[in-house]
Structure formats: C-alpha cells, structure tokens
Amino acid sequence: MFEELFRAAAAKAIEMAVKEGHLIKEDGILLKPSTIDLVNETEEMNRQHLIDMALVNNDRELFMQLTS
C-alpha cells in the first residue's frame, strides 16, 4: 500500500517536472535541459571540425553537405 502511494507520488512529481520544463522526456528517458544543450553544443563542434577538415582537404562535396 505504502509502496503504491510512493510510486504514484513519484510519478506525479516527474510529470510536474516535465510540465514545468525542469526535465525533458525523450524516448522514455528523463533528461535535464542542460544535458540536451550540451549534446547539441558537442554536435555543433563536431560539425565545425568536419567543415574545417573539408576545407583543409579541399573536399568541396563534403563542405557543401555540411553547410547546406
């Protein structure tokens, strides 16, 4: 009985945190918005590195794919 009440309270707390934007539920996984921001920043850094490498190697096709 107590366990069911505790699970219900925890589920409601998670639901409220998602609704308020403190947590983001993505593919059934709870993430903090700052985690998503960090992943996006890392992806952008990798893309910029690939652009730089395409320029150094004179790879026009790769450059066009990464910048379009």
Biopython code that builds the backbone (N, CA, C, O; Angstrom):
import numpy as np
from Bio.PDB.StructureBuilder import StructureBuilder

atoms = [
    (1, "MET", "N", (0.824, -1.195, 0.000)),
    (1, "MET", "CA", (0.000, 0.000, 0.000)),
    (1, "MET", "C", (0.870, 1.262, 0.000)),
    (1, "MET", "O", (0.688, 2.156, -0.827)),
    (2, "PHE", "N", (1.817, 1.317, 0.943)),
    (2, "PHE", "CA", (2.701, 2.472, 1.015)),
    (2, "PHE", "C", (3.545, 2.586, -0.250)),
    (2, "PHE", "O", (3.794, 3.687, -0.742)),
    (3, "GLU", "N", (3.984, 1.443, -0.770)),
    (3, "GLU", "CA", (4.801, 1.435, -1.982)),
    (3, "GLU", "C", (4.027, 1.993, -3.173)),
    (3, "GLU", "O", (4.588, 2.746, -3.970)),
    (4, "GLU", "N", (2.775, 1.645, -3.307)),
    (4, "GLU", "CA", (1.932, 2.160, -4.391)),
    (4, "GLU", "C", (1.756, 3.664, -4.266)),
    (4, "GLU", "O", (1.800, 4.385, -5.263)),
    (5, "LEU", "N", (1.558, 4.134, -3.047)),
    (5, "LEU", "CA", (1.398, 5.571, -2.802)),
    (5, "LEU", "C", (2.690, 6.306, -3.158)),
    (5, "LEU", "O", (2.658, 7.367, -3.782)),
    (6, "PHE", "N", (3.807, 5.741, -2.761)),
    (6, "PHE", "CA", (5.099, 6.344, -3.058)),
    (6, "PHE", "C", (5.343, 6.404, -4.563)),
    (6, "PHE", "O", (5.806, 7.425, -5.071)),
    (7, "ARG", "N", (5.037, 5.328, -5.279)),
    (7, "ARG", "CA", (5.218, 5.307, -6.748)),
    (7, "ARG", "C", (4.307, 6.330, -7.431)),
    (7, "ARG", "O", (4.715, 6.997, -8.381)),
    (8, "ALA", "N", (3.086, 6.444, -6.945)),
    (8, "ALA", "CA", (2.150, 7.422, -7.513)),
    (8, "ALA", "C", (2.657, 8.838, -7.288)),
    (8, "ALA", "O", (2.576, 9.678, -8.184)),
    (9, "ALA", "N", (3.180, 9.105, -6.093)),
    (9, "ALA", "CA", (3.718, 10.440, -5.787)),
    (9, "ALA", "C", (4.944, 10.731, -6.655)),
    (9, "ALA", "O", (5.099, 11.842, -7.163)),
    (10, "ALA", "N", (5.807, 9.739, -6.822)),
    (10, "ALA", "CA", (6.998, 9.921, -7.658)),
    (10, "ALA", "C", (6.605, 10.171, -9.112)),
    (10, "ALA", "O", (7.187, 11.030, -9.774)),
    (11, "ALA", "N", (5.630, 9.431, -9.604)),
    (11, "ALA", "CA", (5.170, 9.612, -10.985)),
    (11, "ALA", "C", (4.589, 11.008, -11.174)),
    (11, "ALA", "O", (4.818, 11.642, -12.204)),
    (12, "LYS", "N", (3.845, 11.483, -10.195)),
    (12, "LYS", "CA", (3.251, 12.822, -10.279)),
    (12, "LYS", "C", (4.341, 13.894, -10.233)),
    (12, "LYS", "O", (4.269, 14.892, -10.951)),
    (13, "ALA", "N", (5.342, 13.684, -9.394)),
    (13, "ALA", "CA", (6.447, 14.641, -9.313)),
    (13, "ALA", "C", (7.202, 14.718, -10.638)),
    (13, "ALA", "O", (7.572, 15.805, -11.083)),
    (14, "ILE", "N", (7.429, 13.576, -11.261)),
    (14, "ILE", "CA", (8.101, 13.552, -12.569)),
    (14, "ILE", "C", (7.240, 14.243, -13.615)),
    (14, "ILE", "O", (7.743, 15.022, -14.424)),
    (15, "GLU", "N", (5.958, 13.964, -13.599)),
    (15, "GLU", "CA", (5.034, 14.594, -14.547)),
    (15, "GLU", "C", (5.059, 16.109, -14.401)),
    (15, "GLU", "O", (5.077, 16.833, -15.396)),
    (16, "MET", "N", (5.061, 16.585, -13.165)),
    (16, "MET", "CA", (5.102, 18.026, -12.916)),
    (16, "MET", "C", (6.433, 18.631, -13.375)),
    (16, "MET", "O", (6.456, 19.724, -13.941)),
    (17, "ALA", "N", (7.530, 17.928, -13.134)),
    (17, "ALA", "CA", (8.850, 18.426, -13.546)),
    (17, "ALA", "C", (8.935, 18.537, -15.068)),
    (17, "ALA", "O", (9.516, 19.487, -15.594)),
    (18, "VAL", "N", (8.360, 17.576, -15.764)),
    (18, "VAL", "CA", (8.338, 17.624, -17.234)),
    (18, "VAL", "C", (7.471, 18.788, -17.702)),
    (18, "VAL", "O", (7.848, 19.529, -18.609)),
    (19, "LYS", "N", (6.313, 18.942, -17.078)),
    (19, "LYS", "CA", (5.383, 20.020, -17.458)),
    (19, "LYS", "C", (6.005, 21.396, -17.223)),
    (19, "LYS", "O", (5.790, 22.319, -18.009)),
    (20, "GLU", "N", (6.771, 21.532, -16.148)),
    (20, "GLU", "CA", (7.397, 22.808, -15.806)),
    (20, "GLU", "C", (8.693, 23.063, -16.587)),
    (20, "GLU", "O", (9.243, 24.163, -16.533)),
    (21, "GLY", "N", (9.180, 22.049, -17.311)),
    (21, "GLY", "CA", (10.384, 22.222, -18.110)),
    (21, "GLY", "C", (11.674, 21.928, -17.370)),
    (21, "GLY", "O", (12.753, 22.199, -17.897)),
    (22, "HIS", "N", (11.597, 21.380, -16.158)),
    (22, "HIS", "CA", (12.793, 21.040, -15.400)),
    (22, "HIS", "C", (13.412, 19.738, -15.895)),
    (22, "HIS", "O", (14.611, 19.510, -15.736)),
    (23, "LEU", "N", (12.589, 18.894, -16.491)),
    (23, "LEU", "CA", (13.039, 17.649, -17.100)),
    (23, "LEU", "C", (12.397, 17.524, -18.469)),
    (23, "LEU", "O", (11.321, 18.071, -18.712)),
    (24, "ILE", "N", (13.063, 16.801, -19.364)),
    (24, "ILE", "CA", (12.521, 16.547, -20.692)),
    (24, "ILE", "C", (12.497, 15.040, -20.876)),
    (24, "ILE", "O", (13.490, 14.352, -20.639)),
    (25, "LYS", "N", (11.348, 14.541, -21.301)),
    (25, "LYS", "CA", (11.217, 13.111, -21.530)),
    (25, "LYS", "C", (11.381, 12.861, -23.021)),
    (25, "LYS", "O", (10.596, 13.344, -23.838)),
    (26, "GLU", "N", (12.416, 12.098, -23.360)),
    (26, "GLU", "CA", (12.713, 11.819, -24.759)),
    (26, "GLU", "C", (12.963, 10.321, -24.907)),
    (26, "GLU", "O", (13.886, 9.769, -24.308)),
    (27, "ASP", "N", (12.140, 9.685, -25.702)),
    (27, "ASP", "CA", (12.234, 8.233, -25.908)),
    (27, "ASP", "C", (12.168, 7.467, -24.587)),
    (27, "ASP", "O", (12.859, 6.464, -24.406)),
    (28, "GLY", "N", (11.333, 7.948, -23.671)),
    (28, "GLY", "CA", (11.148, 7.280, -22.393)),
    (28, "GLY", "C", (12.259, 7.546, -21.387)),
    (28, "GLY", "O", (12.269, 6.950, -20.310)),
    (29, "ILE", "N", (13.189, 8.425, -21.718)),
    (29, "ILE", "CA", (14.314, 8.739, -20.834)),
    (29, "ILE", "C", (14.155, 10.174, -20.349)),
    (29, "ILE", "O", (13.838, 11.071, -21.131)),
    (30, "LEU", "N", (14.375, 10.385, -19.060)),
    (30, "LEU", "CA", (14.299, 11.725, -18.486)),
    (30, "LEU", "C", (15.663, 12.394, -18.568)),
    (30, "LEU", "O", (16.671, 11.835, -18.134)),
    (31, "LEU", "N", (15.680, 13.601, -19.132)),
    (31, "LEU", "CA", (16.923, 14.353, -19.288)),
    (31, "LEU", "C", (16.732, 15.774, -18.775)),
    (31, "LEU", "O", (15.633, 16.327, -18.825)),
    (32, "LYS", "N", (17.810, 16.347, -18.286)),
    (32, "LYS", "CA", (17.789, 17.754, -17.913)),
    (32, "LYS", "C", (17.992, 18.571, -19.191)),
    (32, "LYS", "O", (18.719, 18.135, -20.084)),
    (33, "PRO", "N", (17.375, 19.725, -19.294)),
    (33, "PRO", "CA", (17.581, 20.563, -20.479)),
    (33, "PRO", "C", (19.061, 20.892, -20.721)),
    (33, "PRO", "O", (19.495, 20.999, -21.868)),
    (34, "SER", "N", (19.826, 21.049, -19.649)),
    (34, "SER", "CA", (21.248, 21.355, -19.821)),
    (34, "SER", "C", (21.994, 20.200, -20.480)),
    (34, "SER", "O", (22.978, 20.428, -21.183)),
    (35, "THR", "N", (21.547, 18.974, -20.266)),
    (35, "THR", "CA", (22.159, 17.818, -20.923)),
    (35, "THR", "C", (21.919, 17.873, -22.418)),
    (35, "THR", "O", (22.825, 17.613, -23.209)),
    (36, "ILE", "N", (20.706, 18.210, -22.804)),
    (36, "ILE", "CA", (20.375, 18.324, -24.222)),
    (36, "ILE", "C", (21.167, 19.464, -24.858)),
    (36, "ILE", "O", (21.653, 19.331, -25.981)),
    (37, "ASP", "N", (21.298, 20.575, -24.148)),
    (37, "ASP", "CA", (22.092, 21.695, -24.654)),
    (37, "ASP", "C", (23.548, 21.280, -24.868)),
    (37, "ASP", "O", (24.162, 21.653, -25.867)),
    (38, "LEU", "N", (24.096, 20.510, -23.929)),
    (38, "LEU", "CA", (25.476, 20.058, -24.045)),
    (38, "LEU", "C", (25.659, 19.137, -25.249)),
    (38, "LEU", "O", (26.652, 19.247, -25.968)),
    (39, "VAL", "N", (24.721, 18.242, -25.468)),
    (39, "VAL", "CA", (24.792, 17.340, -26.631)),
    (39, "VAL", "C", (24.724, 18.155, -27.921)),
    (39, "VAL", "O", (25.491, 17.906, -28.851)),
    (40, "ASN", "N", (23.819, 19.120, -27.985)),
    (40, "ASN", "CA", (23.705, 19.960, -29.180)),
    (40, "ASN", "C", (24.995, 20.741, -29.428)),
    (40, "ASN", "O", (25.441, 20.869, -30.569)),
    (41, "GLU", "N", (25.582, 21.254, -28.367)),
    (41, "GLU", "CA", (26.828, 22.006, -28.493)),
    (41, "GLU", "C", (27.956, 21.107, -29.001)),
    (41, "GLU", "O", (28.743, 21.519, -29.853)),
    (42, "THR", "N", (28.033, 19.892, -28.484)),
    (42, "THR", "CA", (29.054, 18.936, -28.919)),
    (42, "THR", "C", (28.870, 18.572, -30.381)),
    (42, "THR", "O", (29.843, 18.495, -31.131)),
    (43, "GLU", "N", (27.621, 18.347, -30.795)),
    (43, "GLU", "CA", (27.346, 18.026, -32.197)),
    (43, "GLU", "C", (27.764, 19.172, -33.109)),
    (43, "GLU", "O", (28.314, 18.941, -34.186)),
    (44, "GLU", "N", (27.506, 20.401, -32.686)),
    (44, "GLU", "CA", (27.886, 21.561, -33.496)),
    (44, "GLU", "C", (29.407, 21.691, -33.584)),
    (44, "GLU", "O", (29.942, 22.029, -34.640)),
    (45, "MET", "N", (30.096, 21.427, -32.488)),
    (45, "MET", "CA", (31.561, 21.469, -32.510)),
    (45, "MET", "C", (32.110, 20.421, -33.467)),
    (45, "MET", "O", (33.057, 20.690, -34.206)),
    (46, "ASN", "N", (31.526, 19.236, -33.458)),
    (46, "ASN", "CA", (31.965, 18.180, -34.381)),
    (46, "ASN", "C", (31.715, 18.584, -35.822)),
    (46, "ASN", "O", (32.552, 18.344, -36.693)),
    (47, "ARG", "N", (30.554, 19.201, -36.081)),
    (47, "ARG", "CA", (30.237, 19.647, -37.439)),
    (47, "ARG", "C", (31.240, 20.710, -37.896)),
    (47, "ARG", "O", (31.714, 20.672, -39.031)),
    (48, "GLN", "N", (31.557, 21.647, -37.016)),
    (48, "GLN", "CA", (32.521, 22.695, -37.360)),
    (48, "GLN", "C", (33.896, 22.095, -37.648)),
    (48, "GLN", "O", (34.597, 22.543, -38.555)),
    (49, "HIS", "N", (34.276, 21.083, -36.875)),
    (49, "HIS", "CA", (35.558, 20.413, -37.108)),
    (49, "HIS", "C", (35.569, 19.741, -38.483)),
    (49, "HIS", "O", (36.555, 19.821, -39.215)),
    (50, "LEU", "N", (34.459, 19.078, -38.825)),
    (50, "LEU", "CA", (34.380, 18.430, -40.139)),
    (50, "LEU", "C", (34.433, 19.455, -41.271)),
    (50, "LEU", "O", (35.035, 19.201, -42.313)),
    (51, "ILE", "N", (33.807, 20.603, -41.067)),
    (51, "ILE", "CA", (33.874, 21.678, -42.066)),
    (51, "ILE", "C", (35.320, 22.127, -42.235)),
    (51, "ILE", "O", (35.796, 22.292, -43.359)),
    (52, "ASP", "N", (36.014, 22.323, -41.128)),
    (52, "ASP", "CA", (37.424, 22.725, -41.194)),
    (52, "ASP", "C", (38.259, 21.686, -41.927)),
    (52, "ASP", "O", (39.112, 22.035, -42.743)),
    (53, "MET", "N", (38.018, 20.415, -41.641)),
    (53, "MET", "CA", (38.767, 19.342, -42.310)),
    (53, "MET", "C", (38.451, 19.304, -43.803)),
    (53, "MET", "O", (39.339, 19.058, -44.618)),
    (54, "ALA", "N", (37.198, 19.545, -44.164)),
    (54, "ALA", "CA", (36.826, 19.573, -45.580)),
    (54, "ALA", "C", (37.546, 20.715, -46.297)),
    (54, "ALA", "O", (37.987, 20.560, -47.436)),
    (55, "LEU", "N", (37.662, 21.850, -45.633)),
    (55, "LEU", "CA", (38.371, 22.982, -46.228)),
    (55, "LEU", "C", (39.860, 22.682, -46.387)),
    (55, "LEU", "O", (40.452, 22.981, -47.424)),
    (56, "VAL", "N", (40.455, 22.096, -45.366)),
    (56, "VAL", "CA", (41.887, 21.766, -45.424)),
    (56, "VAL", "C", (42.160, 20.763, -46.538)),
    (56, "VAL", "O", (43.166, 20.865, -47.239)),
    (57, "ASN", "N", (41.259, 19.793, -46.698)),
    (57, "ASN", "CA", (41.457, 18.734, -47.693)),
    (57, "ASN", "C", (40.873, 19.092, -49.056)),
    (57, "ASN", "O", (40.887, 18.275, -49.976)),
    (58, "ASN", "N", (40.358, 20.318, -49.181)),
    (58, "ASN", "CA", (39.763, 20.787, -50.436)),
    (58, "ASN", "C", (38.647, 19.845, -50.910)),
    (58, "ASN", "O", (38.520, 19.560, -52.101)),
    (59, "ASP", "N", (37.845, 19.373, -49.950)),
    (59, "ASP", "CA", (36.733, 18.456, -50.242)),
    (59, "ASP", "C", (35.449, 19.281, -50.368)),
    (59, "ASP", "O", (34.711, 19.473, -49.402)),
    (60, "ARG", "N", (35.213, 19.756, -51.577)),
    (60, "ARG", "CA", (34.076, 20.645, -51.833)),
    (60, "ARG", "C", (32.742, 19.947, -51.564)),
    (60, "ARG", "O", (31.821, 20.551, -51.014)),
    (61, "GLU", "N", (32.643, 18.674, -51.954)),
    (61, "GLU", "CA", (31.389, 17.937, -51.786)),
    (61, "GLU", "C", (31.013, 17.817, -50.305)),
    (61, "GLU", "O", (29.869, 18.075, -49.930)),
    (62, "LEU", "N", (31.966, 17.429, -49.477)),
    (62, "LEU", "CA", (31.706, 17.319, -48.042)),
    (62, "LEU", "C", (31.371, 18.681, -47.449)),
    (62, "LEU", "O", (30.458, 18.805, -46.633)),
    (63, "PHE", "N", (32.116, 19.698, -47.863)),
    (63, "PHE", "CA", (31.831, 21.049, -47.381)),
    (63, "PHE", "C", (30.403, 21.472, -47.697)),
    (63, "PHE", "O", (29.713, 22.028, -46.843)),
    (64, "MET", "N", (29.970, 21.215, -48.894)),
    (64, "MET", "CA", (28.611, 21.590, -49.315)),
    (64, "MET", "C", (27.559, 20.805, -48.511)),
    (64, "MET", "O", (26.519, 21.358, -48.152)),
    (65, "GLN", "N", (27.821, 19.537, -48.232)),
    (65, "GLN", "CA", (26.876, 18.731, -47.446)),
    (65, "GLN", "C", (26.751, 19.283, -46.017)),
    (65, "GLN", "O", (25.659, 19.330, -45.451)),
    (66, "LEU", "N", (27.868, 19.691, -45.460)),
    (66, "LEU", "CA", (27.870, 20.148, -44.063)),
    (66, "LEU", "C", (27.334, 21.562, -43.893)),
    (66, "LEU", "O", (26.893, 21.927, -42.803)),
    (67, "THR", "N", (27.365, 22.352, -44.938)),
    (67, "THR", "CA", (26.942, 23.746, -44.810)),
    (67, "THR", "C", (25.582, 24.036, -45.416)),
    (67, "THR", "O", (25.097, 25.164, -45.334)),
    (68, "SER", "N", (24.961, 23.036, -46.021)),
    (68, "SER", "CA", (23.649, 23.307, -46.618)),
    (68, "SER", "C", (22.521, 22.958, -45.660)),
    (68, "SER", "O", (21.349, 23.124, -45.999)),
]
sb = StructureBuilder()
sb.init_structure("model")
sb.init_model(0)
sb.init_chain("A")
sb.init_seg("    ")
for serial, (resi, resn, name, xyz) in enumerate(atoms, 1):
    if name == "N":
        sb.init_residue(resn, " ", resi, " ")
    sb.init_atom(name, np.array(xyz, "f"), 0.0, 1.0, " ", f" {name:<3s}", serial, name[0])
structure = sb.get_structure()
